[in-house]
């Protein structure tokens, strides 16, 4: 049975795409990019008529920069962004300055130790350009009004009458998600309608760009202005209101440039001029978490699954990492793996969102005060310590090294023998494949045999390293999913400082193969036996 535009109803053999992603913000774009680079046929729908123009979520955490590195976009992100400026608290004639964001410690194993200041419109543009380079075009103005599913497929009906079908639909369509509502998934939490913050992108004359300005005011009516990257005196301005304030209130007057300029002068500095406003919004603290991340063929990502306060720069980062976790699992299932693999997405990512919700709420409450300690962000916000250890793909009794367990993030390190193509481990991980790292002579022999087996069959065939028996199998690549083998070091006794640093980072004390998942987490740790023909997995 066909829809009004010749597309199929759910349950028929053909579909318009393997996956339909609803919502073309940073999260939907990240998922679309991950799927498209894997060769998955994907369609991306966006109800708005054009791309988002606001700075809104502007802090890119180190772990998200690692995700952008995997997409090949970290360099472009660093070029488009800037370092976070120091905070500057105006107290009468004095200004107290301090650094807001901590740097990740040397032992974190990341090439991106600092939070990047990158406005959401710039993040969105980078991801959209990458998606378009892979031949996927955002379908702007495509508003989903109904989403249905059966045992074989899903259908998305658009406001313009089109009916699109796919094997899976992912809602990355924000807190008011149409996909979540269609899936019948509750969205637990609260929204504080009495607490509002006006956000403005505009040029401010008379304001220096050397720090993030804060003007504390009584009863919480504070004002802040953060300089945005790029030419010109562009700032994201944050004006917190309280009950009784009419500007920004529901049903109140529009946020005109004249009104906002008057408010900025009254609460911050009478010498300032606000002009060339490109975006305004009113934020209300909204803290919610979806009861589930999946109902059959309908899945949720980003704000459709969890919404946070803006404090700590966590929402966008958590959502992009959701997408990075889900992309490779969708590919495996579409390639023939057990559909139950998709259940691990919720099991791994929902606890992360719950923890982040608590932390961002705590940080938001700290904005009411003026003490630097309440406005400082530490290593918890970097999201480098996230681990899926103990989850369905990383049982607690699985083999481990001296420093790594299954489910832990695989750290970066310099390669002892760099090449023109790779100088560090992240160069080996970059791309949509699994990576098998061999440490030690016996592991090197096993890796060579596995690589030869792949070459004799197909570039993506499963090997001895990648096809253990259930239930372990789902943590590893299935048929049709690429795995690349690398002999990182043919011995496990360090001979140089660089070798020592690498072995220490991975806790290697004996011949071992470490399998790294496509999202950069440890999928398996296999200690190789005493003879070359012993099984590796």
C-alpha positions in Angstrom: 0.0 0.0 0.0 1.4 3.4 -1.0 1.0 6.8 0.6 -0.2 10.0 -1.1 3.2 10.6 -2.7 3.9 7.1 -3.7 5.7 6.2 -0.5 5.0 3.0 1.4 2.8 2.4 4.4 4.5 0.6 7.3 4.6 -3.2 6.9 5.4 -3.2 3.2 8.7 -4.5 1.8 10.2 -1.2 0.6 11.0 1.9 2.6 12.1 5.4 1.8 15.2 5.1 4.1 16.6 2.7 6.6 16.4 5.5 9.3 14.5 8.7 9.5 15.9 11.3 11.9 13.4 13.9 13.0 15.1 17.2 14.0 18.1 18.8 12.4 19.8 20.4 15.4 23.3 19.4 16.4 22.1 16.0 17.8 20.0 15.0 14.7 22.8 16.2 12.5 25.4 14.2 14.4 23.4 11.0 14.2 22.7 11.6 10.5 26.4 12.1 9.9 27.4 9.0 11.8 24.8 6.9 9.9 25.6 8.4 6.4 29.3 7.8 6.8 28.5 4.1 7.5 26.5 3.8 4.3 23.2 3.7 6.0 20.4 5.3 4.0 19.0 8.1 6.2 16.6 11.0 5.8 16.7 14.1 8.0 13.6 16.1 8.6 13.4 19.6 10.2 10.2 21.4 10.9 11.8 24.9 10.8 12.1 26.6 7.5 15.9 27.2 7.9 18.8 26.4 10.1 19.0 27.6 13.7 20.6 31.1 14.0 21.2 31.4 17.8 24.2 31.0 20.0 22.2 29.1 22.7 24.4 26.1 23.7 28.0 27.4 23.3 30.3 25.2 25.4 31.8 22.1 23.7 33.3 19.8 26.3 36.5 17.8 25.7 34.6 14.5 25.2 32.4 16.0 22.6 35.5 17.4 20.8 36.7 13.8 20.7 33.5 12.9 19.0 34.0 15.7 16.5 37.5 14.4 16.0 36.1 11.0 15.1 33.9 12.8 12.5 36.9 14.6 11.2 35.6 17.9 12.3 37.7 18.8 15.4 40.1 21.0 13.5 37.2 23.0 11.9 35.5 23.4 15.3 38.7 24.7 16.9 39.2 27.2 14.0 35.6 28.4 14.3 35.6 28.7 18.1 37.8 30.2 20.7 39.0 29.6 24.2 36.6 30.5 27.0 37.3 34.0 28.4 37.9 34.4 32.1 34.9 35.4 34.2 34.6 39.0 35.3 32.4 39.9 38.2 31.6 43.6 38.4 31.3 44.8 42.0 30.9 48.5 41.9 34.2 50.0 40.6 36.0 46.7 40.9 36.0 43.6 38.7 37.0 40.2 40.1 38.3 37.9 37.4 38.9 34.1 37.5 39.0 31.2 35.1 35.6 29.4 34.9 36.6 26.1 33.3 39.3 23.8 34.5 41.7 22.1 32.1 41.7 18.3 32.0 44.6 16.7 33.8 47.6 15.3 31.8 46.5 11.8 32.6 43.1 12.2 31.0 44.5 11.0 27.6 42.9 13.6 25.4 44.3 16.0 22.8 41.4 18.4 23.8 41.9 19.3 27.5 39.9 22.5 27.4 36.2 23.5 26.9 35.7 25.2 23.5 33.5 28.3 23.1 31.6 27.6 19.9 28.1 29.0 19.4 25.4 26.5 18.5 24.8 28.1 15.1 28.5 27.4 14.3 28.3 23.8 15.6 25.1 23.3 13.5 26.8 24.7 10.4 29.8 22.4 10.7 27.7 19.3 11.1 25.3 20.3 8.3 28.1 20.9 5.9 29.6 17.5 6.7 26.2 15.8 6.2 25.7 17.5 2.9 29.1 16.4 1.7 27.9 12.9 2.2 24.9 13.6 0.0 22.2 14.0 2.6 20.1 17.2 2.4 18.2 18.5 5.3 14.5 18.5 4.5 13.6 21.9 5.9 9.9 22.8 6.6 9.1 19.1 7.0 6.9 19.0 10.1 6.1 15.5 11.4 2.5 15.4 12.6 2.1 11.6 13.0 4.5 8.7 13.6 3.3 5.1 13.6 5.1 1.7 13.6 4.5 -2.0 13.2 6.7 -5.0 13.5 8.6 -4.3 10.3 8.7 -0.5 9.7 7.7 3.0 10.7 5.8 5.8 9.0 6.1 9.5 9.4 3.3 11.6 8.1 4.2 15.2 7.4 2.1 18.3 7.6 2.3 18.7 3.8 0.7 15.3 3.3 3.8 13.3 2.5 4.1 9.9 4.1 7.7 8.6 4.6 8.6 5.1 5.8 11.8 3.6 7.3 12.9 0.7 9.4 13.6 3.0 12.4 12.7 6.6 13.4 14.8 8.6 15.8 13.4 11.6 17.5 16.0 14.4 17.9 13.2 16.9 17.9 13.6 18.6 21.3 11.7 18.8 24.5 8.3 18.8 22.8 9.3 15.8 20.7 6.6 14.5 18.3 8.4 11.1 18.2 8.4 10.8 21.9 4.7 11.5 22.2 4.0 9.1 19.4 6.0 6.4 21.2 3.9 7.0 24.3 7.0 7.7 26.5 6.5 9.8 29.5 8.7 12.8 30.2 9.2 13.1 33.9 10.4 16.3 35.6 9.5 20.0 36.2 9.4 23.3 34.5 9.7 26.5 36.6 7.5 29.1 34.8 8.4 31.8 37.4 12.1 31.7 36.6 13.0 33.2 33.2 16.2 34.2 31.5 16.3 36.3 28.4 18.9 35.3 25.9 20.1 37.8 23.2 22.7 37.6 20.4 23.8 41.1 19.5 26.5 43.7 19.1 27.4 45.7 22.3 29.2 48.9 21.9 31.4 50.0 24.8 32.0 46.5 26.2 35.5 44.8 26.3 35.9 41.3 24.9 38.6 40.3 27.4 36.3 38.5 29.8 32.8 37.2 30.4 31.0 40.0 32.2 28.7 39.5 35.1 26.7 42.2 36.9 25.1 40.7 40.0 21.8 42.4 41.1 19.5 42.0 44.0 16.7 39.4 43.9 18.4 37.5 41.2 18.1 40.0 38.4 21.6 39.5 37.2 23.0 40.3 33.8 25.9 38.5 31.9 27.5 39.1 28.5 29.8 36.5 26.9 31.9 37.5 23.9 31.3 35.3 20.9 34.0 34.1 18.5 34.5 36.0 15.3 34.9 39.5 14.1 32.9 42.4 15.6 31.8 43.0 19.2 29.2 40.2 19.3 28.0 38.9 22.6 25.5 36.4 24.0 23.6 38.4 26.6 21.8 36.7 29.5 19.3 38.7 31.5 17.7 36.9 34.4 14.2 38.0 35.4 12.1 37.3 38.4 8.3 37.0 39.1 6.6 40.3 38.4 9.0 41.3 35.5 6.9 41.9 32.4 9.7 41.7 29.8 10.0 38.2 28.5 6.8 37.1 30.4 4.3 34.8 28.6 1.9 37.0 26.7 4.0 40.0 27.3 5.4 42.5 24.8 7.9 41.6 22.2 11.6 41.8 23.0 12.4 44.9 21.1 15.9 46.3 20.6 14.9 49.5 22.4 13.5 47.6 25.5 16.5 45.3 25.7 19.0 48.2 25.4 17.2 50.1 28.2 17.2 47.0 30.4 20.9 46.3 29.7 21.8 49.9 30.6 19.6 49.9 33.7 21.0 46.7 35.1 24.6 46.6 33.8 26.2 49.8 32.5 24.6 53.0 31.3 27.3 53.6 28.7 26.4 50.4 26.7 24.6 50.3 23.4 23.0 47.1 22.1 22.3 46.8 18.4 22.1 44.4 15.5 20.2 41.8 17.4 20.1 38.5 15.4 18.4 36.2 17.9 16.4 36.4 21.1 14.8 33.7 23.3 13.4 33.2 26.7 14.6 30.3 28.7 12.7 28.7 31.6 14.4 26.0 33.8 13.2 22.7 32.4 14.5 19.5 33.9 13.1 16.4 32.5 14.1 12.8 31.7 12.3 10.3 29.4 11.1 7.2 31.1 12.5 5.2 28.2 14.7 5.9 25.2 13.0 3.3 23.0 9.6 1.9 22.1 10.0 -0.7 19.4 11.3 1.0 16.2 11.1 4.5 17.7 14.1 5.9 19.6 14.9 9.2 21.3 18.1 11.3 21.2 19.2 14.6 22.9 16.6 16.9 24.2 13.8 14.6 23.1 15.1 12.3 25.9 16.5 14.7 28.4 16.4 18.5 28.9 18.7 20.4 31.2 19.4 23.8 32.6 22.1 25.6 30.5 24.5 25.7 33.5 27.7 23.6 32.9 27.3 23.3 29.1 26.0 19.8 29.3 22.8 19.4 27.2 24.1 19.6 23.7 27.2 17.6 24.7 25.2 14.8 26.2 22.9 14.7 23.1 25.8 14.5 20.6 27.2 11.7 22.6 23.8 10.0 22.6 24.0 10.1 18.8 27.6 8.7 18.8 26.5 5.8 20.9 23.4 5.0 18.9 24.8 5.3 15.3 27.0 2.2 15.3 24.3 0.1 17.0 21.8 1.0 14.4 24.2 0.1 11.7 24.9 -3.3 13.3 21.2 -4.1 13.6 20.5 -3.0 10.1 23.4 -5.3 9.0 21.7 -8.3 10.7 22.7 -8.2 14.3 20.1 -8.9 17.1 17.7 -6.0 17.5 18.2 -6.3 21.3 21.5 -4.4 20.8 19.4 -1.3 20.6 18.3 -1.8 24.2 21.9 -1.2 25.3 21.6 2.4 24.0 19.1 3.3 26.8 21.0 1.2 29.3 24.2 3.0 28.7 23.0 6.6 28.0 20.0 7.1 30.3 22.1 6.9 33.5 24.5 9.4 32.1 21.6 11.9 31.4 20.2 11.3 34.9 23.6 12.2 36.4 24.0 15.2 34.2 20.6 16.5 35.0 21.4 16.5 38.7 24.7 18.2 38.2 23.4 20.9 35.8 20.6 21.7 38.2 23.1 22.1 41.0 25.2 24.4 38.9 22.2 26.5 37.9 21.3 27.1 41.5 24.8 28.4 42.0 24.1 31.2 39.5 22.0 32.8 42.1 25.1 33.7 44.1 28.2 35.7 43.4 30.9 33.5 44.8 33.4 32.3 42.1 33.4 28.8 43.6 29.7 28.5 42.6 30.4 29.6 39.1 33.5 27.4 38.4 33.3 24.3 36.4 35.6 21.3 36.9 36.5 17.9 35.5 33.0 16.4 36.0 31.7 18.6 33.3 34.3 17.4 30.8 32.5 14.0 30.4 35.8 12.2 30.0 35.0 10.0 32.9 31.9 8.4 31.5 32.0 4.6 31.5 29.6 1.9 30.6 31.3 -0.6 32.8 28.7 -3.0 34.4 26.2 -2.4 31.6 24.9 -5.0 29.1 27.9 -4.7 26.8 30.5 -4.5 29.6 29.9 -7.1 32.3 31.7 -6.5 35.5 33.4 -10.0 35.5 34.9 -9.5 32.0 38.8 -9.4 31.6 40.4 -6.1 32.3 43.9 -4.5 32.3 45.6 -2.7 35.1 43.8 0.6 34.2 41.0 -0.2 31.8 37.7 -2.2 32.0 35.2 -3.0 29.3 33.0 0.0 28.8 35.6 2.6 29.8 36.5 5.4 27.4 39.6 4.4 25.4 42.2 7.2 26.1 44.4 8.8 23.5 48.2 8.3 23.5 51.1 9.0 21.1 52.1 6.0 19.0 55.6 4.6 19.6 56.1 4.2 15.9 54.2 7.1 14.2 53.6 7.1 10.5 52.5 9.7 8.0 48.9 8.6 8.5 48.9 8.2 12.3 50.8 9.7 15.1 48.4 8.9 18.0 45.7 6.3 18.8 42.9 8.7 17.9 44.2 8.7 14.4 43.6 4.9 14.3 40.1 5.2 15.9 38.9 8.0 13.6 36.1 6.6 11.4 33.1 4.3 11.5 35.0 1.1 12.3 35.9 -1.0 15.3 39.7 -1.0 16.1 41.6 -4.0 17.4 44.9 -3.0 19.1 47.5 -5.7 19.6 50.1 -5.4 22.4 52.9 -8.0 22.5 54.3 -10.6 20.2 51.6 -13.2 20.6 48.9 -10.6 20.2 50.6 -9.4 17.1 50.6 -12.9 15.6 46.9 -13.2 16.4 46.1 -9.8 14.9 48.0 -10.7 11.7 46.0 -14.0 11.4 42.8 -12.1 12.0 43.6 -9.5 9.4 44.6 -12.2 6.9 41.2 -13.9 7.5 39.5 -10.6 6.8 41.5 -10.1 3.6 40.6 -13.6 2.4 36.9 -13.1 2.9 35.8 -9.5 2.7 36.9 -6.1 4.2 34.1 -6.3 6.7 33.8 -10.0 7.5 33.8 -11.1 11.2 37.0 -12.7 12.5 38.3 -14.7 15.4 38.8 -11.4 17.2 35.2 -10.4 16.6 32.9 -13.4 16.9 32.9 -14.8 20.4 29.9 -16.7 21.6 26.8 -15.1 23.1 26.2 -13.1 25.2 29.5 -11.4 24.6 29.0 -11.1 20.8 26.9 -7.9 20.9 29.8 -5.9 22.2 31.7 -6.6 19.0 31.3 -6.1 15.2 28.9 -8.3 13.3 29.1 -9.2 9.7 29.0 -6.1 7.5 30.7 -3.9 10.1 34.4 -3.0 9.5 37.2 -3.8 12.0 40.8 -2.7 11.6 43.7 -4.4 13.2 46.8 -2.6 14.4 50.0 -4.0 16.0 50.6 -1.0 18.3 53.6 -2.5 20.1 55.2 -6.0 19.6 56.4 -6.2 23.2 54.9 -5.4 26.6 58.1 -4.2 28.3 58.7 -0.5 27.6 61.9 0.5 26.0 61.3 4.2 25.6 59.3 6.8 27.6 56.7 7.0 24.8 56.2 3.2 25.0 55.9 3.4 28.8 53.3 6.1 28.5 51.2 4.1 26.1 51.4 0.9 28.1 50.6 2.7 31.3 47.6 4.5 29.7 46.1 1.1 28.7 47.4 -0.8 31.7 49.1 -3.4 29.6 51.3 -6.0 31.5 50.9 -9.0 29.2 50.1 -9.8 25.6 46.6 -8.4 25.0 44.2 -7.4 22.3 42.0 -4.4 23.1 38.9 -4.0 20.9 37.7 -0.4 20.7 34.1 0.3 19.7 33.3 2.8 17.0 32.2 5.3 19.7 35.6 5.2 21.4 34.8 2.9 24.3 36.5 -0.4 25.1 34.4 -3.2 23.7 36.6 -6.2 24.7 39.9 -7.0 26.4 41.4 -10.3 25.3 44.5 -11.7 27.0 46.4 -13.9 24.5 47.5 -17.4 25.4 51.0 -18.7 25.5 50.9 -20.2 22.0 50.1 -18.4 18.7 47.3 -20.7 17.9 45.3 -20.2 21.1 42.0 -18.3 20.6 42.1 -14.6 21.1 38.4 -14.1 22.1 
